[in-house]
Amino acid sequence: YKNTFISSTQHWCTDSRSCLLCFSSHPQRQHLSIAKYCKKEMEKEEIVLLAHDVYHFKEALKNLTNAFISTNCDESNTQSLAHEHLREVLKIFKKLLEKYPELQSTDVLLKAQNLILHVQSYGVKLHEDNKVFYDFVNQLATAFSVRVSEYLMGDTELQHPSEHFSSKSEGIAVNGFKAKQSDVKPEMTATPTTFGVDLDQHLGKMGTKVPTIVSKCIKAIEDHGILVKGIYRVSGVKSRVERLCQEFEVSGGEDIDLSDTHPNIIANVLKLYLRQLPQPLFTFQLYPEFIRFAKHWPCNSRLELDSNSKEELKKLVEKLPKNYYLTLTVLIRHLKKVSDADNNMSPSNLGIVFGPTLLRTNGDQSCVFSLLDTVHQTRMVELIITLADYIFPN
């Protein structure tokens, strides 16, 4: 199946126009058959949803191509239309990467960046730019298609864990790990108490220094999940993730027992909580400063931060408001422990997962620049995890 998937990718990439048809016009039908070949842990529902999301991305790319090579409009209208479709492509692409962080890779992001910069800068000689434009579309489509294939087949470190859990507790076995039945009803409360609630407001109401959901999830993962291969990168079963979210929403989390809950589910819940914070832990206000610092220390840099740079980064982190600083301290020191364990989760891999969650712009900011910053968001989180002992001393 993998060879068929990639060879079809190579086939449509020989023709720039047909490359936009990389995924079937009937994604649900196609990907239901794909489900047979994928890891058993992946639900058909998840694959169908991924297929639809990728299909919308393909359609947006096709619309961008049609706008770019349009000969029916004058030059200014063509350029305006191309930029409009580019924004739509990036909006869908960004949502895809946020929803499926496993699909992120430096190669995919760089290919996207090349396409963005080309569309933004093209001008008078439109037809001379067409071949270059096609090349950029091909490169992005190929890199992304291969990444999707690897994700579905589990051929990378992103695969679902081969290590199964066992428990003496009574319950339902899920991938070898027994999930405890809960008496909490799945209905969400009318007014959110945890997810999507301002951090200061939540802590003030709960009377804690760090959100209970953060401390409990971290403790559970460190107790029985830190050696899980791909922890924080591998998705948990969607229905069970939603159920645990509802339990935290209803009870606040104090009385929730996570000892029999699969670590991937716990990790997903923690990521979801952080992603839904109205303001990310690095805050909107300090976002430009963190990105500026990351740009001076890119991922491919062989230089190590000198003592002055380390101190500069530490002081920048200390500018965070108290509640954000304390919560970030607990989280980063935990991620440092995760990166030190034998689980295929290096600081760079954790940066890919948590970068766009902990560092993001306001919703009204340009999606173009937000996507271009993804590499720097990833790098910043990687640096802070690597330097956790220095930035967050005991």
C-alpha positions as CSV (number, residue, x, y, z in Angstrom):
1,Y,0.0,0.0,0.0
2,K,2.8,2.4,0.9
3,N,4.5,1.9,-2.4
4,T,1.3,2.4,-4.3
5,F,0.5,5.6,-2.3
6,I,4.0,7.1,-2.9
7,S,4.2,6.0,-6.6
8,S,0.9,7.7,-7.3
9,T,2.3,10.8,-5.6
10,Q,5.3,10.7,-7.9
11,H,3.0,10.1,-10.9
12,W,0.9,13.2,-10.3
13,C,4.0,15.2,-9.5
14,T,5.3,14.7,-13.0
15,D,2.5,16.9,-14.2
16,S,2.1,20.1,-12.1
17,R,-1.6,20.3,-12.8
18,S,-2.4,16.7,-12.0
19,C,-0.3,16.9,-8.8
20,L,-3.2,18.7,-7.2
21,L,-5.3,15.6,-7.6
22,C,-3.1,13.7,-5.2
23,F,-6.1,12.6,-3.2
24,S,-9.2,11.0,-4.4
25,S,-12.3,13.1,-5.2
26,H,-14.1,10.6,-2.9
27,P,-11.9,10.7,0.2
28,Q,-14.3,8.9,2.4
29,R,-14.6,5.9,0.1
30,Q,-10.9,5.8,-0.6
31,H,-9.7,6.1,2.9
32,L,-12.2,3.6,4.4
33,S,-10.3,1.1,2.3
34,I,-7.0,2.6,3.5
35,A,-8.1,1.9,7.0
36,K,-7.6,-1.9,6.5
37,Y,-3.9,-1.4,6.0
38,C,-3.3,1.0,8.9
39,K,-2.3,0.2,12.4
40,K,-5.2,-1.3,14.4
41,E,-5.0,1.4,17.0
42,M,-6.2,4.0,14.5
43,E,-10.0,4.3,14.3
44,K,-11.7,4.4,10.9
45,E,-13.4,7.6,12.0
46,E,-10.0,9.3,12.6
47,I,-8.8,8.2,9.1
48,V,-12.0,9.5,7.4
49,L,-11.7,12.8,9.2
50,L,-8.1,13.1,8.1
51,A,-9.0,12.3,4.6
52,H,-11.6,15.0,4.5
53,D,-9.2,17.6,5.9
54,V,-6.5,16.7,3.4
55,Y,-9.1,16.8,0.6
56,H,-10.0,20.4,1.5
57,F,-6.3,21.3,1.5
58,K,-6.0,19.8,-1.9
59,E,-8.9,21.8,-3.2
60,A,-7.5,25.0,-1.8
61,L,-4.2,24.3,-3.5
62,K,-6.0,23.7,-6.8
63,N,-7.9,27.0,-6.4
64,L,-4.6,28.8,-5.7
65,T,-3.1,27.3,-8.9
66,N,-6.0,28.3,-11.0
67,A,-5.8,31.8,-9.6
68,F,-2.0,32.0,-10.2
69,I,-2.1,30.9,-13.8
70,S,-5.3,32.8,-14.7
71,T,-5.2,34.5,-18.0
72,N,-8.7,36.0,-17.9
73,C,-7.9,38.7,-15.4
74,D,-5.5,41.6,-15.6
75,E,-2.3,41.5,-13.6
76,S,-3.4,43.3,-10.5
77,N,-6.6,41.2,-10.2
78,T,-4.6,38.0,-10.7
79,Q,-2.2,39.0,-8.0
80,S,-5.0,40.0,-5.6
81,L,-6.9,36.7,-6.3
82,A,-3.7,34.6,-5.8
83,H,-3.1,36.2,-2.4
84,E,-6.7,35.6,-1.4
85,H,-6.4,31.9,-2.2
86,L,-3.0,31.7,-0.5
87,R,-4.6,32.9,2.7
88,E,-7.2,30.2,2.4
89,V,-4.6,27.5,1.7
90,L,-2.6,28.6,4.8
91,K,-5.7,28.8,7.0
92,I,-6.6,25.1,6.1
93,F,-2.9,24.0,6.3
94,K,-2.4,25.6,9.7
95,K,-5.5,23.9,11.1
96,L,-4.3,20.6,9.7
97,L,-1.0,20.9,11.5
98,E,-2.6,22.0,14.7
99,K,-5.1,19.1,14.6
100,Y,-2.5,16.5,13.5
101,P,0.9,17.7,14.9
102,E,2.3,14.3,13.8
103,L,2.2,15.6,10.2
104,Q,4.6,18.4,11.0
105,S,8.2,18.2,9.7
106,T,10.9,20.6,8.9
107,D,10.8,19.5,5.3
108,V,7.0,20.1,5.0
109,L,7.3,23.5,6.7
110,L,10.2,24.7,4.5
111,K,8.3,23.6,1.3
112,A,5.3,25.6,2.5
113,Q,7.5,28.6,3.3
114,N,9.0,28.5,-0.2
115,L,5.5,28.5,-1.8
116,I,4.3,31.4,0.5
117,L,7.3,33.6,-0.3
118,H,7.0,32.9,-4.0
119,V,3.3,33.8,-4.2
120,Q,3.9,36.9,-2.1
121,S,6.7,38.2,-4.2
122,Y,5.7,37.4,-7.8
123,G,5.0,40.3,-10.0
124,V,5.1,41.4,-13.6
125,K,6.5,38.3,-15.4
126,L,3.7,36.0,-14.4
127,H,4.0,33.3,-17.1
128,E,7.8,33.0,-16.5
129,D,7.0,32.3,-12.8
130,N,4.6,29.5,-13.6
131,K,7.2,26.7,-13.8
132,V,8.7,27.9,-10.5
133,F,5.3,28.0,-9.0
134,Y,4.4,24.5,-10.1
135,D,7.7,23.2,-8.7
136,F,6.9,24.7,-5.3
137,V,3.4,23.2,-5.3
138,N,4.8,19.8,-6.3
139,Q,7.4,19.9,-3.6
140,L,4.9,20.8,-0.9
141,A,2.3,18.3,-2.1
142,T,5.0,15.5,-2.3
143,A,6.4,16.2,1.1
144,F,3.0,16.4,2.7
145,S,1.7,13.3,0.9
146,V,4.6,11.2,2.0
147,R,4.2,12.5,5.5
148,V,0.6,11.5,5.6
149,S,1.5,8.1,4.2
150,E,4.1,7.6,6.9
151,Y,1.6,8.7,9.6
152,L,-1.0,6.2,8.4
153,M,1.4,3.3,8.0
154,G,3.3,4.1,11.3
155,D,6.7,3.9,9.5
156,T,8.3,6.6,11.6
157,E,8.8,7.2,15.3
158,L,5.3,8.7,15.2
159,Q,3.7,5.3,15.0
160,H,1.3,4.1,17.6
161,P,3.1,2.4,20.6
162,S,4.1,-1.2,20.3
163,E,4.5,-1.4,24.0
164,H,1.2,-2.5,25.6
165,F,0.2,-2.0,29.1
166,S,-1.3,-4.3,31.7
167,S,-3.2,-3.7,34.8
168,K,-4.8,-5.8,37.6
169,S,-7.7,-3.4,37.8
170,E,-11.1,-4.4,36.5
171,G,-12.1,-2.6,33.3
172,I,-12.1,-2.6,29.6
173,A,-8.8,-3.6,27.9
174,V,-7.7,-1.0,25.4
175,N,-4.5,-1.9,23.5
176,G,-3.5,-4.0,26.4
177,F,-4.2,-1.3,29.0
178,K,-7.3,-1.6,31.1
179,A,-9.3,1.6,31.2
180,K,-11.4,2.1,34.3
181,Q,-15.1,2.7,33.9
182,S,-16.2,6.1,35.1
183,D,-19.4,7.1,36.8
184,V,-19.1,10.7,35.6
185,K,-21.7,11.5,32.9
186,P,-20.2,12.7,29.6
187,E,-22.3,15.9,29.5
188,M,-20.2,19.1,29.6
189,T,-21.2,21.8,32.1
190,A,-23.2,24.7,30.9
191,T,-20.4,27.2,31.8
192,P,-16.8,26.0,31.2
193,T,-14.7,25.6,34.3
194,T,-11.5,24.3,32.8
195,F,-11.1,24.2,29.1
196,G,-11.1,27.5,27.3
197,V,-11.0,29.4,30.6
198,D,-8.5,32.2,31.2
199,L,-5.6,30.9,33.3
200,D,-5.7,33.6,36.0
201,Q,-9.5,33.3,36.3
202,H,-9.2,29.5,36.6
203,L,-6.5,29.5,39.2
204,G,-8.3,32.2,41.2
205,K,-11.4,30.0,41.3
206,M,-9.6,26.8,42.1
207,G,-7.2,28.3,44.6
208,T,-4.1,26.6,43.2
209,K,-0.8,27.8,41.8
210,V,-0.9,25.5,38.8
211,P,-4.0,24.1,37.1
212,T,-5.0,20.8,38.6
213,I,-5.4,19.3,35.1
214,V,-1.8,20.1,34.4
215,S,-0.3,18.8,37.6
216,K,-2.4,15.6,37.6
217,C,-1.7,14.8,33.9
218,I,2.0,15.4,34.4
219,K,2.2,13.2,37.5
220,A,0.3,10.4,35.8
221,I,2.6,10.5,32.7
222,E,5.7,10.6,34.9
223,D,4.4,7.7,37.0
224,H,3.4,5.3,34.3
225,G,3.8,6.8,30.8
226,I,7.2,8.4,30.4
227,L,8.7,5.4,28.6
228,V,5.8,5.2,26.1
229,K,7.3,5.5,22.6
230,G,6.1,8.7,21.0
231,I,4.3,10.0,24.1
232,Y,2.7,13.4,23.2
233,R,3.1,12.6,19.5
234,V,0.8,9.6,19.3
235,S,-3.0,10.2,19.4
236,G,-5.2,8.6,22.0
237,V,-8.6,7.2,21.2
238,K,-10.8,10.2,20.4
239,S,-13.9,9.0,22.4
240,R,-11.8,8.3,25.5
241,V,-10.0,11.6,25.3
242,E,-13.3,13.5,25.1
243,R,-14.6,11.5,28.0
244,L,-11.7,12.4,30.2
245,C,-12.0,16.0,29.2
246,Q,-15.6,16.0,30.3
247,E,-14.6,14.5,33.7
248,F,-12.1,17.3,34.3
249,E,-14.8,19.8,33.2
250,V,-17.4,18.4,35.6
251,S,-15.3,17.7,38.7
252,G,-12.4,20.1,38.4
253,G,-10.0,17.1,38.5
254,E,-9.2,16.8,42.2
255,D,-10.9,13.4,42.6
256,I,-10.0,11.9,39.2
257,D,-7.9,8.7,39.3
258,L,-5.7,8.4,36.3
259,S,-3.8,5.3,37.4
260,D,-5.7,3.1,34.9
261,T,-5.9,5.5,32.1
262,H,-3.7,5.0,29.0
263,P,-0.9,7.6,29.0
264,N,-1.6,8.6,25.3
265,I,-5.1,9.7,26.4
266,I,-3.8,11.7,29.3
267,A,-1.2,13.4,27.0
268,N,-3.9,14.3,24.5
269,V,-6.0,15.9,27.3
270,L,-3.1,18.0,28.5
271,K,-2.3,19.2,25.0
272,L,-5.9,20.0,24.4
273,Y,-6.1,22.0,27.6
274,L,-3.1,24.0,26.7
275,R,-4.3,24.6,23.1
276,Q,-7.6,25.9,24.3
277,L,-6.2,28.5,26.7
278,P,-7.5,31.9,25.6
279,Q,-3.9,33.2,25.9
280,P,-1.0,30.7,25.4
281,L,1.6,30.2,28.2
282,F,4.2,32.4,26.4
283,T,1.6,35.1,26.1
284,F,0.7,37.2,23.1
285,Q,2.6,40.2,24.4
286,L,5.9,38.4,24.5
287,Y,5.4,36.4,21.4
288,P,7.5,38.8,19.1
289,E,10.4,38.7,21.5
290,F,10.5,34.9,21.7
291,I,10.3,34.6,17.9
292,R,13.0,37.1,17.5
293,F,15.3,35.2,19.8
294,A,14.6,31.9,18.0
295,K,15.5,33.4,14.7
296,H,19.0,34.1,15.9
297,W,19.4,30.4,16.8
298,P,17.8,28.4,13.9
299,C,17.3,24.7,14.0
300,N,20.3,24.0,11.6
301,S,22.7,26.1,13.6
302,R,25.7,24.3,14.9
303,L,26.4,27.1,17.4
304,E,25.7,26.6,21.0
305,L,24.2,29.3,23.1
306,D,26.8,31.2,25.0
307,S,26.3,32.2,28.6
308,N,25.1,35.7,27.7
309,S,22.4,34.2,25.3
310,K,21.3,31.8,27.9
311,E,20.9,34.5,30.5
312,E,19.0,36.6,27.9
313,L,16.6,33.8,27.3
314,K,16.1,33.2,31.0
315,K,15.3,36.9,31.7
316,L,12.9,36.8,28.8
317,V,11.0,33.9,30.3
318,E,11.0,35.7,33.7
319,K,9.0,38.5,32.1
320,L,6.0,36.2,31.9
321,P,3.1,37.0,34.3
322,K,3.4,35.0,37.6
323,N,0.7,32.4,36.9
324,Y,2.0,31.8,33.3
325,Y,5.6,31.5,34.6
326,L,4.7,29.0,37.3
327,T,2.6,26.8,35.0
328,L,5.3,26.9,32.3
329,T,7.9,26.0,34.8
330,V,6.0,22.8,35.8
331,L,5.4,21.9,32.2
332,I,8.9,22.5,30.8
333,R,10.6,20.7,33.7
334,H,8.3,17.8,32.9
335,L,9.1,17.9,29.2
336,K,12.8,17.9,30.1
337,K,12.2,14.6,32.0
338,V,10.3,13.2,29.0
339,S,13.1,14.2,26.6
340,D,15.7,12.5,28.9
341,A,13.8,9.2,28.9
342,D,14.0,6.5,26.3
343,N,10.8,7.2,24.3
344,N,11.9,8.7,21.0
345,M,10.8,12.2,22.2
346,S,13.8,14.5,21.9
347,P,13.5,18.2,22.6
348,S,13.1,18.9,18.9
349,N,10.2,16.4,18.7
350,L,8.6,17.9,21.7
351,G,9.1,21.3,20.1
352,I,7.1,20.2,17.1
353,V,4.2,19.1,19.3
354,F,4.1,22.0,21.7
355,G,5.6,24.9,19.7
356,P,2.4,26.1,18.0
357,T,0.4,25.5,21.2
358,L,2.6,27.4,23.6
359,L,3.6,30.1,21.1
360,R,0.9,31.6,18.9
361,T,-0.4,34.9,17.7
362,N,-3.7,36.6,18.2
363,G,-6.5,35.3,16.0
364,D,-6.6,38.5,14.0
365,Q,-2.9,38.2,13.0
366,S,-2.0,37.2,9.5
367,C,-2.1,33.4,8.9
368,V,0.8,33.8,6.5
369,F,3.2,35.1,9.2
370,S,1.8,32.7,11.8
371,L,2.7,29.7,9.6
372,L,6.1,31.1,8.7
373,D,6.8,31.3,12.4
374,T,6.1,27.6,13.0
375,V,9.7,26.7,12.6
376,H,10.7,29.4,15.1
377,Q,8.0,28.3,17.5
378,T,9.3,24.8,17.4
379,R,12.9,26.0,17.9
380,M,12.0,28.2,20.9
381,V,10.3,25.3,22.8
382,E,13.2,23.0,21.9
383,L,15.7,25.5,23.3
384,I,13.8,26.1,26.5
385,I,13.4,22.3,27.1
386,T,17.1,21.8,26.5
387,L,18.0,24.6,28.9
388,A,15.3,23.8,31.4
389,D,17.7,23.2,34.3
390,Y,19.3,26.6,33.7
391,I,16.1,28.6,33.0
392,F,14.0,27.0,35.7
393,P,16.4,26.1,38.6
394,N,15.0,24.0,41.5
